[in-house]
Amino acid sequence: MEDYRVLSVDEAEILEGVQAAAERMLERSGLRRLLDMPATPWRPSHD
């Protein structure tokens, strides 16, 4: 940083940090189950 301007950014490091934060948020909120893929993406048209 120079004169309050960012001169370089390590995108990989930022993305890793954001991914870790998102994982923690999903665990704490109990919403991880929403990311689980069903066996089939389509529900049956009738039971």
GIQUI-V268484 format. One record per residue. N is the residue number from 0. RES is the residue in one letter. SS is DSSP state (H for helix, E for strand, C for the rest). Layout:
# GIQUI-V268484
N/RES/SS  N/RES/SS
This chain:
# GIQUI-V268484
0/M/C  1/E/E  2/D/C  3/Y/C  4/R/E  5/V/C  6/L/C  7/S/C  8/V/C  9/D/C  10/E/H  11/A/H  12/E/H  13/I/H  14/L/H  15/E/H  16/G/H  17/V/H  18/Q/H  19/A/H  20/A/H  21/A/H  22/E/H  23/R/H  24/M/H  25/L/H  26/E/H  27/R/H  28/S/H  29/G/C  30/L/C  31/R/H  32/R/H  33/L/H  34/L/H  35/D/C  36/M/C  37/P/C  38/A/C  39/T/C  40/P/C  41/W/C  42/R/C  43/P/C  44/S/C  45/H/C  46/D/C
